[in-house]
Amino acid sequence: MTSPQSNSPGTRPLGVAAIGYAFMGQAHSNAWRSVANHFDVPAFEQKVLVGRDAGAVAAAAAKYGWSESATDWREVIAREDIDIIDICAPGWLHAEIATAALAAGKHVLVEKPLANSMAESVSMVAAAQAAREIGVRSMVGFNYRRIPALALARKLIADGELGTVRQVRASYLQDWLADPESPMTWRLRKETAGSGALGDIASHAVDQVQHLLGDTVIAASGKLHTFTTERPGPDGPEPVTVDDAAWATLEMAGGAVASVDVSRVALGQKNALRVEVYGTNGALTFNLENPNELFYLNAREPIEVQGFRRILVTEPVHPYISGWWPQGHVLGWEHSFTHQIRDFLLNIADGTDPSPSFEEGLGVQQVLAAIEDSSAAGGATVTLAEPAISTTRTS
Ligand SMILES: NC(=O)c1ccc[n+]([C@@H]2O[C@H](COP(=O)([O-])OP(=O)(O)OC[C@H]3O[C@@H](n4cnc5c(N)ncnc54)[C@H](O)[C@@H]3O)[C@@H](O)[C@H]2O)c1
């Protein structure tokens, strides 16, 4: 492993490269471009955007604010002037790119899920732990942790406002695969995506359950299902080898029980991440389709006036809001990525470990693997072999 670049604040701006320029590449580019307008972060430069098609990535780089483009991520990782690698490529590349970048002393932000398999995830954690020893930081992109309303929900739960949490319902429903004629993509092949709705969106839901409660899953039972088993490919019909939808019941170490259901064929549901948390003293509900709102019921109030209260999470005292607009001037989905980059840059500057760490990403993978194993065993409860990596609160 080489030593980290001279990346302490005040030497030179941190050099950033992003790998992938499609959906997440654009979302992350937008965050890199806007973060310093709203938050005090260490100086950085959007240096290189990497893709496979030279012309297309050059056009994207110019549009999204990157100084240069490149087609070989290995060459970019080897550059002295690059300090941060932001991986926005599909899951099958996460382990290879992240371990190479960390070994080269680059800080790494990698999109979720951490990887396509447990073996890859474990190798990434080993690389992150070795890199951490020499001050190289790593983070996995569960961006919904940084939606202000969900960050507030975590704080209220940590402050004891709900009492003891008994039950969580987390669902993440989309419908972009509802049409059986929707064509094959890398997301529908096990070898490129690892799994379907499970890794793609249950990963977010499971991360939310563990993060909101500051607790870990110890056992899971689940079911995966594929409704459309063949889809049109470039050379004719191709088998779909991942799930369209998944269901799970999760037992938490602290005694709560969570249900998770996710689907990419739930007609009419566009990007509905819903979370409900029920405790002994209160309850919270959230829906990503109304991301500025958190509903809170305080069961300690007189029953005559009890009811879910709508909190518009746009006050300067709310998480991340002081960097934005006056109260009521609402934020959207993309701001979660800006907050993610802000926190990652501050961790690098402060020499502290980002969260979610690769260990936390592995913790989510363990739960997903248990759900998959349970489904293969007809829904039998699977105890996690090792407790999922601790997500003990640090803040
Ligand atoms: N956090 C979220 O809300 C969220 C949402 C969507 C996707 N994701 C995750 O982001 C990652 C990427 O997903 P996406 O939707 O952006 O995929 P995408 O298919 O839209 O884009 C993938 C990009 O990777 C590039 N790429 C592929 N192979 C490459 C290579 N060898 N070298 C350089 N670039 C290469 C492609 O050119 C493309 O630009 C996945 O891990 C996915 O799970 C996260």
The ligand as an SDF file (V2000), in Angstrom:
LIG
                    3D

 44 48  0  0  0  0  0  0  0  0999 V2000
  -28.1360    5.7400   -3.8830 N   0  0  0  0  0  0  0  0  0  0  0  0
  -29.1170    5.5960   -4.7600 C   0  0  0  0  0  0  0  0  0  0  0  0
  -30.2180    6.1100   -4.5570 O   0  0  0  0  0  0  0  0  0  0  0  0
  -28.8640    4.8370   -6.0210 C   0  0  0  0  0  0  0  0  0  0  0  0
  -29.7680    4.9200   -7.0980 C   0  0  0  0  0  0  0  0  0  0  0  0
  -29.4660    4.2390   -8.2650 C   0  0  0  0  0  0  0  0  0  0  0  0
  -28.3150    3.4610   -8.3470 C   0  0  0  0  0  0  0  0  0  0  0  0
  -27.4860    3.3730   -7.2800 N   0  0  0  0  0  0  0  0  0  0  0  0
  -26.2500    2.5530   -7.3430 C   0  0  0  0  0  0  0  0  0  0  0  0
  -25.2870    3.2540   -8.1350 O   0  0  0  0  0  0  0  0  0  0  0  0
  -24.4900    2.3340   -8.8750 C   0  0  0  0  0  0  0  0  0  0  0  0
  -24.5780    2.6760  -10.3470 C   0  0  0  0  0  0  0  0  0  0  0  0
  -25.9390    2.6260  -10.7400 O   0  0  0  0  0  0  0  0  0  0  0  0
  -26.5190    3.5550  -11.9000 P   0  0  0  0  0  0  0  0  0  0  0  0
  -27.9840    3.5020  -11.7480 O   0  0  0  0  0  0  0  0  0  0  0  0
  -25.8460    4.8690  -11.9140 O   0  0  0  0  0  0  0  0  0  0  0  0
  -26.1010    2.7040  -13.1730 O   0  0  0  0  0  0  0  0  0  0  0  0
  -26.0650    3.1910  -14.6830 P   0  0  0  0  0  0  0  0  0  0  0  0
  -26.1800    1.9500  -15.5090 O   0  0  0  0  0  0  0  0  0  0  0  0
  -27.0190    4.3020  -14.8950 O   0  0  0  0  0  0  0  0  0  0  0  0
  -24.5870    3.7890  -14.8220 O   0  0  0  0  0  0  0  0  0  0  0  0
  -23.4470    2.9870  -14.6710 C   0  0  0  0  0  0  0  0  0  0  0  0
  -22.2430    3.7770  -15.1460 C   0  0  0  0  0  0  0  0  0  0  0  0
  -21.0770    2.9670  -14.9400 O   0  0  0  0  0  0  0  0  0  0  0  0
  -20.2690    3.0940  -16.0950 C   0  0  0  0  0  0  0  0  0  0  0  0
  -19.3640    1.9470  -16.2310 N   0  0  0  0  0  0  0  0  0  0  0  0
  -19.6920    0.6510  -16.4230 C   0  0  0  0  0  0  0  0  0  0  0  0
  -18.5680   -0.0780  -16.5560 N   0  0  0  0  0  0  0  0  0  0  0  0
  -17.5290    0.7750  -16.4320 C   0  0  0  0  0  0  0  0  0  0  0  0
  -16.1230    0.6370  -16.5180 C   0  0  0  0  0  0  0  0  0  0  0  0
  -15.5580   -0.5560  -16.7010 N   0  0  0  0  0  0  0  0  0  0  0  0
  -15.3490    1.7310  -16.3580 N   0  0  0  0  0  0  0  0  0  0  0  0
  -15.9130    2.9470  -16.1670 C   0  0  0  0  0  0  0  0  0  0  0  0
  -17.2380    3.1420  -16.0860 N   0  0  0  0  0  0  0  0  0  0  0  0
  -18.0290    2.0720  -16.2340 C   0  0  0  0  0  0  0  0  0  0  0  0
  -21.2510    3.1890  -17.2300 C   0  0  0  0  0  0  0  0  0  0  0  0
  -20.6300    3.7330  -18.3750 O   0  0  0  0  0  0  0  0  0  0  0  0
  -22.2850    4.1330  -16.6180 C   0  0  0  0  0  0  0  0  0  0  0  0
  -21.8690    5.4710  -16.7840 O   0  0  0  0  0  0  0  0  0  0  0  0
  -25.0130    0.9450   -8.5240 C   0  0  0  0  0  0  0  0  0  0  0  0
  -24.2430    0.4320   -7.4740 O   0  0  0  0  0  0  0  0  0  0  0  0
  -26.4310    1.2200   -8.0420 C   0  0  0  0  0  0  0  0  0  0  0  0
  -26.9150    0.2500   -7.1280 O   0  0  0  0  0  0  0  0  0  0  0  0
  -27.7280    4.0620   -6.1420 C   0  0  0  0  0  0  0  0  0  0  0  0
  1  2  1  0
  2  3  2  0
  2  4  1  0
  4  5  1  0
  4 44  2  0
  5  6  2  0
  6  7  1  0
  7  8  2  0
  8  9  1  0
  8 44  1  0
  9 10  1  0
  9 42  1  0
 10 11  1  0
 11 12  1  0
 11 40  1  0
 12 13  1  0
 13 14  1  0
 14 15  2  0
 14 16  1  0
 14 17  1  0
 17 18  1  0
 18 19  2  0
 18 20  1  0
 18 21  1  0
 21 22  1  0
 22 23  1  0
 23 24  1  0
 23 38  1  0
 24 25  1  0
 25 26  1  0
 25 36  1  0
 26 27  1  0
 26 35  1  0
 27 28  2  0
 28 29  1  0
 29 30  1  0
 29 35  2  0
 30 31  1  0
 30 32  2  0
 32 33  1  0
 33 34  2  0
 34 35  1  0
 36 37  1  0
 36 38  1  0
 38 39  1  0
 40 41  1  0
 40 42  1  0
 42 43  1  0
M  CHG  2   8   1  16  -1
M  END
$$$$
